[in-house]
Amino acid sequence: MKKFFKILRRDNITYLGFLLSIILIVITAFFILFSYHSLPPLVPVFTQLPWGTQRLGVTASIFLPVGFALCISIVNMVISSRVYEKIPLISRLLALTAFLSTILCSIFVARTIFLVL
């Protein structure tokens, strides 16, 4: 495990990208926890579905985007640490995609919460 983080710390771009994505995931989770008690029983999480009750999910489903962003970041970290020795550019691109997916997740969660409040 020590070697895993040591490989990621070699390059500032990959380290900063993954660090910022994890920090943003934690901030988003705290934002959800802070506003969870004031959310209605159904929130519009599935916005790509047709209009109506199909778009709604229970209040706990607001954690789904955060979970997906966390999974994407962890998978990208693992792949990035394995590939860094051979192709550092791919490692940097994986860190960037993890960070961008986390930003989009945070925007989605914030807009959804502000929509229903």
Secondary structure in CASP SS format (residue, H / E / C, confidence):
PFRMAT SS
TARGET T0000
AUTHOR 0000-0000-0000
METHOD secondary structure of the structure
MODEL  1
M C 1.00
K H 1.00
K H 1.00
F H 1.00
F H 1.00
K H 1.00
I H 1.00
L H 1.00
R H 1.00
R C 1.00
D C 1.00
N H 1.00
I H 1.00
T H 1.00
Y H 1.00
L H 1.00
G H 1.00
F H 1.00
L H 1.00
L H 1.00
S H 1.00
I H 1.00
I H 1.00
L H 1.00
I H 1.00
V H 1.00
I H 1.00
T H 1.00
A H 1.00
F H 1.00
F H 1.00
I H 1.00
L H 1.00
F H 1.00
S H 1.00
Y H 1.00
H H 1.00
S H 1.00
L C 1.00
P C 1.00
P C 1.00
L E 1.00
V E 1.00
P E 1.00
V C 1.00
F C 1.00
T C 1.00
Q C 1.00
L C 1.00
P C 1.00
W C 1.00
G C 1.00
T H 1.00
Q H 1.00
R H 1.00
L E 1.00
G E 1.00
V E 1.00
T H 1.00
A H 1.00
S H 1.00
I H 1.00
F H 1.00
L H 1.00
P H 1.00
V H 1.00
G H 1.00
F H 1.00
A H 1.00
L H 1.00
C H 1.00
I H 1.00
S H 1.00
I H 1.00
V H 1.00
N H 1.00
M H 1.00
V H 1.00
I H 1.00
S H 1.00
S H 1.00
R H 1.00
V H 1.00
Y C 1.00
E C 1.00
K C 1.00
I C 1.00
P H 1.00
L H 1.00
I H 1.00
S H 1.00
R H 1.00
L H 1.00
L H 1.00
A H 1.00
L H 1.00
T H 1.00
A H 1.00
F H 1.00
L H 1.00
S H 1.00
T H 1.00
I H 1.00
L H 1.00
C H 1.00
S H 1.00
I H 1.00
F H 1.00
V H 1.00
A H 1.00
R H 1.00
T H 1.00
I H 1.00
F H 1.00
L H 1.00
V H 1.00
L C 1.00
END
